Amino acid sequence: MSFAEVHTLHLDFKRRLTSILGREVFPELTLTPPRGNSDELSFIRLVAWGYVLVFESGRGALSFLKNLPPLNDPDGASLSHLHALRTWASHNLVLDKKRDIKTIQSATMWLLEKCGTGSPASAEEWQKCFYALASDLENLLRRAIGSCDCFDKREDRADLIESFKKSLDRNWDAFVFDGFVEQAITKFGYQGISATDIRNANLDAWRKIVAVSSDDRSIERNLMIRVENDILALMSSSLSFTSDELRDILKPIDYRSITPAMLYLKNCAGEKLENLQEIIQELRIM
């Protein structure tokens, strides 16, 4: 299976989606495509292209179609090894991190299975890896195109299309969640926390909240509740200031009173610290 053949299937898939929904739903893939099939760079470019196809540009459509035959069978949409291969190929992995070690192990096992070595070097080895991944992408796209036939074969076609449109509208890009994270961080008074890191650690769960909520208002409320609780869980519901900062807030107060004051605040401010300012004001008056 050549890249040209995979790309042709990709274009066919895009056309089928447009014919079903009456609009473009598959953002263009602008990555540089592989120019060969038997060298390291071509394989890495195929990994990057395939990752964007499955987990970025095509994520919304594939997430819905995987519930329809033939994409809904156990092997229909499983390209989980692309995550490991993409990270292995494009990221600076830390060799004493358990997660990074697991990624290296997963990528190495895939390479070993496909070309006989976990460290391909020859043109023959790279070509075997290239063809194996291209074949995986071909299988996914053929099944996805087959799933598009369901819209013309089922009696509930109109309802199915409406559900598809709703699913796509709720398939938020990852960065959209960052605003909710930043809002919660500001509200709690924490500093220097990466919204991107928080989002990446919780993205799948947050997308499920968006998917199951009944309307826009419910989405915003339910998502904010979940985001706030995830941040508080990360911080173990910590107060949003240090003991020295609290001493400045409550001046005049000596160091011997700081610990009791912080414990009092922790116990009285509420699980989500919603009463924090009121309790601080009480301490100022006392």
Secondary structure by P-SEA (a helix, b strand, c coil): ccaaaaaaaaaaaaaaaaaacccccccccccccccccccaaaaaaaaaaaaaaccccaaaaaaaacccccccccccccccaaaaaaaaaccccccccaaaaaaaaaaaaaaaaaccccccccaaaaaaaaaaaaaaaaaaaaaaaaaaaccccccaaaaaaaaaaaaaaaccccccaaaaaaaaaaaaccccccaaaaaaacaaaaaaaaaacccaaaaaaaaaaaaaaaaaaaacccccccaaaaaaaaccccccaaaaaaaaaaacccccccaaaaaaaaaaac
